[in-house]
């Protein structure tokens, strides 16, 4: 998110003839920053850039200081960020189908690494377990980099990590890709199939980065921000840089992004409920 924000902010400033300052407000899986924007004046001067974890927090946390469905207006999905399922060096499986068959042959005998309850990798594997009817043991790590190292060493069997930060290791042969979790193949790795086109029809666990503004922001301001953001995204130097980071430009309308956000709120609620993940404080 920070990279994307700093890439587009100078050009947004030129387009809007206003300074655009990137202010990091990290913590609590994005809740602190989202709450700050939700309570800001609805005048278009305070914009939230966040990932799809924003759609997860209502299902995962017992209580939020804002209403994720009502207190923010989706402006545009900037990019799609693909997650990729990776095999550990000792895992005797070269595809999603082989992984599932192996897991079914030894229930609870395989493990996966994740960065915490409700994280992208955690929910992506839990969704696979639900969809394929398999059991894989969860092992928490303190970050994505330690998981990548554990995969290379064969300490964990499988993990789902962002393609953006693991693309180089995959191309260098240090990590083995089984499938991408998005609905379509990634332009960065066109030969790697999606999970859905293998044996788990309908599977999708992709990530996104988008813009939001406080509720009650006038529609003409929402449209102005969306229109100028899309122009910036489609500038060759911006789109080429995003592609190099394995981020695919989307630039949706507020209505399209609103529908996607609403669908993700419902999907995450279902996954958390069906996997019986306990509410977090």
SULWOTA-V803100 format. One record per backbone hydrogen bond with DSSP energy under -1.0 kcal/mol. CO is the residue of the C=O (numbers start at 1). NH is the residue of the N-H. If there is no record, write none. Layout:
co=[CO | CO]
nh=[NH | NH]
//
This chain:
co=[1 | 2 | 3 | 4 | 5 | 8 | 9 | 10 | 11 | 12 | 13 | 13 | 27 | 28 | 30 | 31 | 32 | 33 | 34 | 35 | 37 | 41 | 48 | 50 | 51 | 52 | 53 | 56 | 56 | 57 | 60 | 67 | 71 | 73 | 76 | 77 | 77 | 78 | 79 | 80 | 81 | 82 | 83 | 84 | 85 | 85 | 86 | 88 | 91 | 95 | 96 | 97 | 98 | 99 | 100 | 101 | 106 | 110 | 111 | 112 | 114 | 116 | 119 | 120 | 121 | 122 | 123 | 124 | 125 | 126 | 127 | 128 | 129 | 129 | 135 | 137 | 139 | 143 | 144 | 145 | 146 | 147 | 148 | 149 | 150 | 151 | 157 | 158 | 159 | 161 | 163 | 163 | 166 | 167 | 168 | 169 | 169 | 170 | 176 | 179 | 180 | 181 | 189 | 193 | 195 | 195 | 200 | 207 | 208 | 209 | 209 | 210 | 211 | 212 | 213 | 214 | 218 | 219 | 220 | 221 | 222 | 223 | 224 | 225 | 226 | 227 | 228 | 229 | 230 | 232 | 235 | 236 | 237 | 238 | 239 | 240 | 242 | 243 | 248 | 253 | 254 | 255 | 256 | 257 | 258 | 259 | 260 | 261 | 262 | 263 | 264 | 265 | 266 | 267 | 268 | 269 | 270 | 271 | 272 | 280]
nh=[5 | 6 | 7 | 8 | 9 | 12 | 13 | 14 | 15 | 16 | 17 | 18 | 32 | 31 | 34 | 35 | 36 | 37 | 38 | 39 | 40 | 43 | 212 | 210 | 54 | 55 | 57 | 59 | 60 | 61 | 280 | 71 | 215 | 213 | 211 | 251 | 252 | 250 | 209 | 248 | 207 | 163 | 181 | 161 | 178 | 179 | 159 | 91 | 93 | 99 | 100 | 101 | 102 | 103 | 104 | 105 | 109 | 137 | 158 | 139 | 141 | 119 | 123 | 124 | 125 | 126 | 127 | 128 | 129 | 130 | 131 | 132 | 133 | 134 | 108 | 112 | 114 | 147 | 148 | 149 | 150 | 151 | 152 | 153 | 155 | 89 | 88 | 113 | 86 | 84 | 166 | 167 | 170 | 171 | 172 | 174 | 175 | 173 | 87 | 85 | 195 | 205 | 192 | 180 | 198 | 200 | 203 | 81 | 52 | 78 | 79 | 50 | 75 | 48 | 73 | 217 | 222 | 223 | 224 | 225 | 226 | 227 | 228 | 229 | 230 | 231 | 232 | 233 | 234 | 235 | 239 | 240 | 241 | 242 | 243 | 244 | 247 | 246 | 80 | 257 | 258 | 259 | 260 | 261 | 262 | 263 | 264 | 265 | 266 | 267 | 268 | 269 | 270 | 271 | 272 | 273 | 274 | 275 | 277 | 62]
//
